[in-house]
Amino acid sequence: MARLNLKMLEKFYIKMSECIFCKMSVGEIPVKKIYENSKFFSILDINQDIKGHVLVICKNHFETILGLPENFGSELLDCVQNTSTKLMKEYSADGFNMLNNNFESAGQIVNHVHFHILPRRENDHVHLLS
């Protein structure tokens, strides 16, 4: 039993050592953070399909929201609220969308839980599923 757990831990740490968001979280890849608390941070997405597109990233490695502990909820909400408030001011937005993709079939590209915040403006002609 202990041997199986060791193998599982090794697999987990290998995934973490290769994860771009984990590298950002520990400072191995420098990023300009918009907001940060003890469990999450936010950065501009490198792919700006919508100007001001931001990622809220968990500092700990969980592949999807299903692995995120319940006690991370208040820190997630804090990061989303503070990041969104800054975005709305900086990009003169009237609102925002928050998206979270889980698993490849739903569009998740990086297997590390993260959330997309998209600042929106009246009549911006951006069409998302509603």
C-alpha positions as CSV (number, residue, x, y, z in Angstrom):
1,M,0.0,0.0,0.0
2,A,2.8,2.5,0.9
3,R,4.5,1.7,-2.4
4,L,1.3,2.7,-4.4
5,N,1.0,5.9,-2.5
6,L,4.7,6.8,-3.2
7,K,4.1,6.1,-6.9
8,M,1.0,8.4,-6.8
9,L,3.0,11.1,-5.1
10,E,5.8,10.8,-7.7
11,K,3.3,11.2,-10.5
12,F,1.7,14.2,-8.8
13,Y,5.1,16.0,-8.3
14,I,6.2,15.2,-11.9
15,K,2.9,16.8,-13.2
16,M,3.5,19.9,-10.9
17,S,7.1,20.3,-12.1
18,E,5.9,20.4,-15.7
19,C,2.9,22.6,-15.1
20,I,3.2,26.2,-16.4
21,F,0.8,27.6,-13.8
22,C,2.7,25.9,-11.0
23,K,5.9,27.4,-12.3
24,M,4.3,30.9,-12.3
25,S,2.9,30.3,-8.8
26,V,6.4,29.7,-7.3
27,G,8.1,32.4,-9.3
28,E,10.0,30.1,-11.7
29,I,8.3,31.9,-14.5
30,P,8.0,35.6,-13.7
31,V,4.5,37.1,-14.3
32,K,3.0,40.5,-13.6
33,K,0.2,39.8,-11.1
34,I,-3.0,41.9,-11.1
35,Y,-4.1,40.6,-7.7
36,E,-2.9,37.9,-5.3
37,N,-4.0,36.4,-2.0
38,S,-2.8,33.3,-0.1
39,K,-4.4,30.8,-2.5
40,F,-4.9,32.5,-5.9
41,F,-3.4,35.1,-8.2
42,S,-4.5,36.7,-11.4
43,I,-2.6,37.6,-14.6
44,L,-3.5,38.9,-18.1
45,D,-4.0,35.9,-20.5
46,I,-1.3,35.7,-23.1
47,N,-4.1,35.2,-25.7
48,Q,-6.2,38.4,-25.7
49,D,-9.2,37.5,-27.9
50,I,-11.1,40.0,-25.7
51,K,-9.0,42.9,-24.4
52,G,-8.4,42.6,-20.7
53,H,-8.9,38.7,-20.6
54,V,-7.5,37.6,-17.3
55,L,-6.8,34.3,-15.7
56,V,-7.4,33.6,-12.0
57,I,-5.1,30.7,-11.1
58,C,-4.9,28.6,-8.0
59,K,-1.5,28.6,-6.4
60,N,-1.9,24.9,-5.5
61,H,-2.0,22.2,-8.2
62,F,-5.5,20.8,-8.8
63,E,-6.3,19.7,-12.3
64,T,-10.0,20.7,-12.2
65,I,-12.5,22.5,-10.0
66,L,-13.6,19.0,-8.8
67,G,-10.3,18.7,-6.9
68,L,-10.5,22.2,-5.3
69,P,-11.1,22.0,-1.5
70,E,-14.2,23.7,-0.3
71,N,-12.2,25.9,2.0
72,F,-10.6,27.6,-1.0
73,G,-13.9,29.2,-1.9
74,S,-13.6,32.4,0.0
75,E,-10.1,33.1,-1.4
76,L,-11.3,32.3,-4.9
77,L,-14.2,34.8,-4.5
78,D,-11.8,37.4,-3.0
79,C,-9.5,37.1,-6.0
80,V,-12.3,37.1,-8.6
81,Q,-14.0,40.2,-7.0
82,N,-10.8,42.2,-6.6
83,T,-9.6,41.3,-10.1
84,S,-12.9,42.0,-11.8
85,T,-13.2,45.4,-10.0
86,K,-9.8,46.4,-11.3
87,L,-10.6,45.1,-14.8
88,M,-13.9,47.0,-15.0
89,K,-12.2,50.2,-14.1
90,E,-9.1,49.8,-16.3
91,Y,-11.0,48.7,-19.4
92,S,-14.1,50.8,-18.8
93,A,-16.3,47.7,-18.8
94,D,-19.9,47.5,-17.8
95,G,-19.7,43.9,-16.7
96,F,-17.7,40.7,-17.1
97,N,-18.0,37.0,-17.7
98,M,-16.3,34.3,-15.6
99,L,-15.6,31.0,-17.2
100,N,-14.1,27.7,-16.0
101,N,-13.3,24.8,-18.4
102,N,-12.9,21.4,-16.9
103,F,-11.4,18.5,-18.8
104,E,-10.3,18.5,-22.5
105,S,-13.8,17.9,-23.8
106,A,-14.9,21.2,-22.2
107,G,-12.0,23.1,-23.6
108,Q,-9.5,22.9,-20.8
109,I,-6.0,23.3,-22.2
110,V,-3.8,23.6,-19.1
111,N,-4.6,20.9,-16.5
112,H,-4.4,23.2,-13.6
113,V,-7.6,24.8,-12.2
114,H,-8.1,28.4,-13.4
115,F,-10.8,30.8,-14.3
116,H,-11.2,33.2,-17.2
117,I,-12.5,36.7,-16.5
118,L,-13.6,38.6,-19.6
119,P,-14.4,42.3,-19.3
120,R,-17.5,43.2,-21.3
121,R,-19.0,46.4,-22.7
122,E,-22.5,47.1,-23.9
123,N,-22.7,46.2,-27.6
124,D,-19.2,44.7,-27.8
125,H,-20.5,42.1,-30.3
126,V,-18.9,39.2,-28.3
127,H,-21.2,36.2,-28.2
128,L,-20.8,33.6,-25.6
129,L,-23.2,30.7,-24.7
130,S,-25.8,31.9,-22.3
